[in-house]
């Protein structure tokens, strides 16, 4: 099976000066990148790790 093409989206919670994009359409990983510096690469984490991060961030 070939990897899916990332479906990048920008969070509705990010401002125009500090945007991140997230692609979570693959079942085994969530990818995150800087909108303004896409060429710097992508960080990939397991879906459970991303869920824990989002829940933590919501509490702040």
ZIMOZI-V173848 format. One record per pair of residues at least 4 apart in sequence whose ideal C-beta (glycine too) atoms are under 6 Angstrom apart, sorted by sequence separation. I is the first residue (numbers start at 1). J is the second residue. D is the distance in Angstrom with one decimal. If there is no record, write none. Layout:
i j d
I J D
I J D
//
This chain:
i j d
45 49 4.3
14 19 4.5
33 38 5.6
45 50 5.3
24 30 4.6
23 31 4.4
10 19 5.5
33 42 4.8
22 32 5.5
10 21 5.4
31 42 4.9
32 43 4.8
20 32 5.8
21 33 5.3
8 21 4.5
31 44 5.0
21 35 5.3
8 23 5.0
29 44 4.5
30 45 5.5
7 23 5.4
19 35 3.7
6 23 3.5
30 47 5.6
7 25 4.2
30 50 4.0
4 25 5.6
4 26 5.3
6 31 5.7
//
